[in-house]
Amino acid sequence: MIAVRFTAEEKAEITAAAARRRVYPSGFLATAGLTAARGSATPLDSNDQLDAAIDELATLRAQISRVGNNINQIAYIFNAGGQPRPGQLDHALKTLVRTLALVDAAAHELVRKLV
């Protein structure tokens, strides 16, 4: 952790700039600091694609959580001696595999952009 101090005006400026890019001020400062530290001439606005990939991963994480919940419900039915609806488990597993493939693709895209 690195603590920094800003005047009220500087803080307002940073907060407004972060809001325009739809990121938290801490993330905005981290990106700006690393850009300067690395001597990169890349403007912060060019991180929009990276931000979109991160948002996509967050969405996919939520979908994986929902699918996991469905699989847990199916397991509960089996453990209670019941039978899930026909095709329910197959559908959940296919959805999980498709979602994991999307996670892999998004992660590879993130790595590609970071290199």
C-alpha positions, 0 to 999 in steps of 0.5 A: 500500500502506498498512501498519498495526500492531495489537496481537495482540488486535486482529489476532485480532479482525480475523482472526476477523471476516474468517473469519466473512465468508469473506474475507481480513483485508486485504479485510475491512480495505479494506472497513471502511476504505472504508465509514468513509471514505465515511461509509456506514452500510452494515454490512459484512455487506451485502457478502455479495451482492457477495462472492457475485458475486465468487466467481461470477466466479472460478468462471466464470474457471476454467470459461473456462480449461477451455474454452480448454484444450479449444479448444487441444486441438482446435487441436492435433488440427487442426494435426496433420492430424487431425479432432476428434470430431464436434461437439466444437468446436461444443460447446466454442464454445457453452460458451464463449459461454454462459460469457462471457454469465454473466461479463457478467451477473455483471460488470454485477451487480457494477457495479450494486452498486458504484454 
